[in-house]
Structures are given as structure tokens and as C-alpha cells.
Amino acid sequence: MPAIDRAVSIADLRALARVRLPRAIFDFFDGGAEDELTLRGNRAAFEGVRLLPRVLRDVSRVDPACEILGLASRQPFVVAPTGGAGIAWPGVDVGIARAAAAAGIPYTLSTNATASIEQIADQVQGRLWFQLYVLRERGFVEKLVARAEAAGYEALVPTVDLATGGKRERDTRNGFSIPPRLNARLLLDGALHPAWAWRIALHGGLPDFASVRGYRGTRARGLALASSVGRDTDPAFDWDDLARLRERWKRKLVVKGVSRVEDAERLAALGVDGVWVSNHGGRQLDGAVASLEAMAPIARAVGGRMAVLMDGGVRRGVDALKARALGAQAVCVGRAVLYGGGAGGAAGAERALAILTTELERAMQLCGVRTMAEVTPDLVAS
């Protein structure tokens, strides 16, 4: 796919995805809540960080390898969970997971992915984490946890910043809903993107959300199933519930959706293995603090006791260098690989990770650092 090969940045892949996907589908992945202040703020936070490069160092060879959650990773990236990716390109969940494995980094499967827990485990040889949405039907949640355990997932990632869904106005303006309602605008949108429509048709229509099939006994499939699950996240899930989950899950536990230092401190006391600083990519609460800005004080407070990860606004390889200097163990990329997946399926996802990797290595050379251990706080201008 020559256009994918010519993409030199994540922005290029985003532009390709925008052309190749129906507007409603692209905006569903690209958009944020309300005025999208948080969405833009995540990116602005990275753009506001300035580096102080070291010079006269032998950087003929650099190594971005690091440790993430106690295990070796070839670079400080984690693929973040992206629900519904198969709407953009059928089968792309497996493609993204394989791209992560080939890059030597962890992959996080969303509860609302279009591939099942078992399918990913069977088809991908790599580090697998499972992101857990806590639903009102606790018995079903226990089944999800047990399935991830049986399939050998390394880490469980409960998401705690989704007491209710955000107001994503792009979707409303586009007439995009879950389940989708066919109207003249959506029919025309699909007709104007025949390659996308053909791929979807060849795979039997819009994809199923396999891991949550049968939730509450429903026979719904596809986006209708996602809708029933999305409306049923449990706003009553609290610290006592998390403590029980910590006791239940004996492997690595990483809590996603944290922005406050006191919450991170409490997680550390609870024996959680990692805190994932996140505002859900700006898709829920508009006006929330940028993840990078929230992460730095959290890393100072608990970085010696647990892994600190973050997502939100990562679009360049140098972003990983900035986040590491401010205390993160790794950055988690969602939209970046999703743009690649939407532009070209598995090949696009591979291209996205390759772009981030080469940018990171170049930034290391230009900053005079040979290893991740040399990425220290003094690399950032105060």
C-alpha cells in the first residue's frame, strides 16, 4: 500500500484515515467530548515541554529498551485499548496486537474490542493486557476476568474514569449513534467511501464485540451490543470493589484513569502494580487536566513504589522521551495506532509504530542520551 509507506508522521496517517473512512466513523475515533478542550490540552501539554539536549556524547548507537511492569520492553510504548477498531478496518484488532508484538511492546485489549479475549491470545505471541470496563452485571465482569486469566493475560487494567459516558458532539452532529441509525447522510457517507464499504460487506457487515457477547442475555450483536454495554458501566464501583479485585487478580494490576496524587497514593497502599494516568483521551470529561501535567506529580509521589504510565496526546516519538524525563515508565498510544489501522489495516498499525520508534531513536541521539536510564529530569527545561 504505497500511500502508507509514504507516511512520515502520525499526522500523515491521520490524514489518510480521514480520507479513507466515512466522516462519521473517523470522527468517532478522532473526536473528544463537548468543546474538546481536554483533547487539545493533552497535545498542547507535550508541545509545551522543552528539552535541554546534552552534546559531545557518543550516540552512534542508542537503545530505547526499558522495563515496563517488571519485564523487558524494546521501547517505552504500550498500545492502549481502542474499542470498536474493527469498524474502521475489519480484523484490525489482531493486526494492531501483532504489530505491538513485533515491536516488542505490550498490547492492551479493550473490553469493547472487535476481537475476543481468546482470539487475541490464540493469534498473537506477545505481552497481552486486558482493559476491563466494570459493568453493572458483576457476574459477567467476573467471567471476563476469569477468561483473561485462563487465556494467560499478563495484566488486568480496570478503567475507573467512566462512571458515565461523555457528550461527544461530533457524533451527534454526524448522526452517528450506537447502534447506528441509517439515514441519508450515513448512506451517502458510505457510498462515498466504497473501499471501506466493500471491506465491511466482505466481512459480513459491521463487526461484533466478541468479548461481551451475551451480556445480560441479550442477542444483540455489533454496535447494538456495544451500545447495551456502553450504557451499563457501573457508577457505583468504588475503593472497596477495587480492593476485592486486587485480591481476586493475582497477576499484575494496573488502574487506568487516574489524575490525582492522593488517588495514586491510595492505589500504591492497596498494592496495585501500576497507575495509568489518563483522562480517557479527552472523550469523557471536557476541561480535565492534561494527562502529562497530571502525571509528573504522580510520578514524583509514587514512582518509586509502582509503575507510572500515561496516555493522551502522544503523537511523536519524542513525546516518550519527554514523558520519561518527567517520570513515566512508558507512554500508551491509542489514536496514533488507530489512525494507522484506519488508513491501512495491520500495515498501517505497523507503520505507526515504526514512525514512533524511529522518531524516538532520533530524539535520543539529538538529546545526547544512549539509553532510557540516561533520560533524567534535567533533560527538561524547568
N, C-alpha and C positions, 0 to 999 in steps of 0.2 A: 504494500500500500504506500506508494511514493509520498503522498502528502504527509503521512505520519512520519516517515523518515526525514522529511524536510523540517519538521517542527523542531525549533531550537529552544523553546521555553514552554513552561506550563501555560502561559498566556496564549501561545500558538495553538496548543491542544484545546484550550477553552474555545478559541475562535472556530476551530474545526468542528468541535462538538456543537457549537451554536448553529453552524450551517447545516450539519447533517441530521440534527434532531428536530422534531416538531417543537415549536416555541414553548408549548405548554410543558412538554417533557423536560426540555433544557431548563426552563425557569424553575421547575420543581426541584431540580438538583442545585441550581445556581443561587436561588433566592434565599432571603432571610425573612425575619419577622418584621412586620409593620414598616417603619421608615428605614430599616436595615442599618441602623446606627451601629449595632454590635457587629454586624457583618463587616462593615467598612472599618470599624475600630480595630478589629483583630489584625487586619492587614496594616493599618496605619501604625500600630504598635511596633511591628517589625521594622517598618520603614523609618521609624524614629530612633532606632538604636544605631549608634555609630561605633565603628571598630577602631582600635589603635594597633595597627599592624607592627609586628616585630620584623627587623631586617637583618641581613647578613647572617642568615641561618641556612644550612644545607637542607633544602626542601626538594631535592631532586626526586625523592620518594616520600610519599605521605601515605598514612594508613588510617582510614576512618573507622576502623573496628573499635568496638566498645563492648561493654556489658549492659544488658537490659534484663532486669528482673533476675539477676544472678547467673545468666547464661550468656555465652558469647554471641554477638551480632556483628555482621560485617560492616554495619554503619548505623548511625544513631537515628534510624527511622523505624516507625511502626505503621502498618497500614490500618487506618481507623475504620470502624464499621460504617458501611453505607447501605442503608435499607433500600430495596427496590431497584438495585443497579440493573437488573435484567430488563427493566422497562426500556432502558437505553439501548442495550445490546444483549440479545439472548445468550445465556451461558457465561456472561462476563464475570460473575462472582467467582467461578472456578478459574477463569483466566487471570483475574486480579490476584487470587490466592497463589496461583502458580508463579506469577511474576514476583510476588513477595518472597516465595521460597527460593527462587532462582537468585534473587538479590541478597539472600541470607538474612532476612529480617522477619519479625513476627507479622502475622496477618490476623486481624480481628473480624470474626464473622458476626454480622448483625442478627439479632432476633428476627428482623423483618427482611432478611436476605432472600433472594430468589433461588438459593441452593440450600439444601438441608444440612444440618449438623453432620450427618453421616456421609452425605455425598462429598462434602469438602474433605472430611477425614480420609475417605477412601481414595480420593483422586489427587490429593496434594501431600507431598512429603516435605513438611516444613513445620515451623513453630506456629501452632494454632491457638488462638484465644477466642473465647466466646463471649460476646457482649449480651448481657441479659437485661431485657426490659421486665420490670416487676409488674405483673398483671394482677387484676383483682382475683382471678381464679388461682389461688395459691397452689392447689393441687397440680394444675397444669405447669406452673412455674417449677415445681419440684421435678416434674417429668423432664423439663428442659435441662435442668441442672444434672439430673441423672443421665440423660442422653449425652451431654457434653463430657461427663465423667467417663462413661462407658466408651466413648469414641476417642478418649485419650487427649482431650484438650489440656494444654499446659496451664492456662489461666482462665479464670472467670472474671468478667468485667461488668458488674452491675452498674447501670446508669441511674443516677439519683437526681437528675435535674429535669425530670419530665413528669411533674405532678399533673400537668395538663399540656395540651398541645399549643404551640404558638400560633399567632394570627399571621399567616403568610399571604400577603395581599396580592402578590404576583399570581398565585394560583387562582384566587378569586377572580381577578381581572381576566385571566385567560380562560375562565370557565372550566378550570381543571379541578376535579374533585375526586375523592376516593370513597366509593367506586366512581369511575368516570361516567359522566352522562354524555351521551352522543348528542352533539348539536352541530349546527352548520359550521361554526368556527373550527371545532375539533376535526370534523370530517375533511374540511379544506386543508387544515394543517397537515393531516396525514397524507392527503393526496399530493401535497407539495413536497413531500419527503418520501418518494416511492421506494428508495432503497431501505429506509427504516421500516416502512410498512411491509415490504416484501419479507424482510428478515423475521419480523414478528409473525406474519402469516405462516411462513415455513415452519415455525416452531409452535404452531397451534394456537396463536393468539397471545395476549398479554400473559406474562409468566405467573406461576403460582408462588406463594410464600410458604415454602415447604415445611419449615421447622414448626410453624404454628398451625398447620393444617388440623382441622378438627377442634379448634379452640371453642370451648363451651358447647360442643356438639354441633357446631354449625357445619353445613355442607358448602358454605361459600368458598370460592377459590379466587385466585388472582388478586386484583386490587380490592375487590369486595371483602376478601378475607383480611387484607391489611387494614382496611377501614375498621372492621369489628375489633381487631386487636388494638389499633391506634387509639380508639376511643375508650379503651379499657385499662390503661395504665393506672396503677394503684396510688392515689394521692395519700393514702394512709401509711405507706411504707415508712418506717422510722428507725431510729437507732437500735431499738430492741430487736427489730426484724433483721437489721444488718448483722447484729451480733449473733443471731441464730444462724444466719447464712455463713458467717465466718466459721462457726463451729461445724456446720454441715459440710462445707467445701474444704477439703484437706490440702488442696494444691494452692497455687498462687492466686491471691485475690487482689484485684485492682479496682478501686472505686472511681468511677468516671462521673464528671460533672461538678467538681468542687472548685470554689473560688475564694473561700475564706480560710485564713490561717487557723482559726480556732477549730474549724471542722477538720482540717488536715491533722492538727494535733490530736484530736479525739480519735481519728482513724488510726494514727500511729499507736495510741494507747490500746486500741482494740486489737492490734496485731495484724492489721491489714498490710499486705506486702507492697502496695503501691498506690499512689494517689495520681489520678489523671485529671489535671486541671483543664477545664473545658466549660464553655458557655453554649455547647451544642452547635458550634459553628454559626452562631447568630440566628438560629432558626426558631428559638423559643422566646426568651425574654429580651426585648429590644431595650437598649440602654444599659445592658450589663457591662461590667468591666471587661476589657480585653484580656484574653487568656494569658498572653505573655506578661502583661502587667500584674496579673494576679499570681502568676507562677513564681516570680522572683522571690517575694517574701515567704511564700510557702516553702520554697526550696531552702531558704536560709533557716527556716524553723524546723523542718523535718527531714531535710535531705540526707542527714547522717543516719536516719533510722529506717527509711523506706525509699523506694524508687519514686521519683517525681517525673511524670510525663506530662505533656501538654499538646493540645491541638488548637486549631483556629488561625487561619490566615497564612499557613505555610505554603509558599508558592515558589521559593527559591532554595537551592542547596545551602546558601549562606545563612538562611534562617535557622538551620540546625546548629550552625556554629554560634550564632547569637544566643539561641536558647541554652545551649550547653554552657556558654560563658556565664549565663545568668542562673545556672543551677539545675537545668533539666537533664535527666539521663538520656532522654530521646524526645523527638517530636513525632507526632502522629499525623499522617496525611490522609485525608478523606477526599475532598473535592479534587485535589491535584490528580490522583489516580483515576477518579471518576470521570474527569474531563478526558483523560486518555482513553478510558474504556468506552465512553460515549462517542469519541471520534473514530476509534478503530478497534474496539473489542480488546482481546488479550494483547494484541500487538501494540495498541495504544497505551495500555496499562504498563507494559514493559518499557515503552518509550518514556513515559512519565517518570518512572523510577530511574531510568538511565540518565535522564536530564538532571534530576536532583542529585544523583551520585556524582556526575562529572562536575556540576557546579560546586558541590561541597568540596571536592578534592582541589579544585582550582582556588577556592576561597581559602583553604588551609595553606596552600603554597603562598598565596599573596599576603596572608597574615603571619607567615613565618612559624607555623605550627605543623609538626610532623605526625603527631598522634592526638587522640582525643584527650589524653592525660595532660597535654600541653594547652588545652583550651581552658583557661583560667579566668576568673572575674576581671583581672586587669586588662583583658583584651577588649573590654567595652569601655568607651569613654564615659566618665561619670558626669 
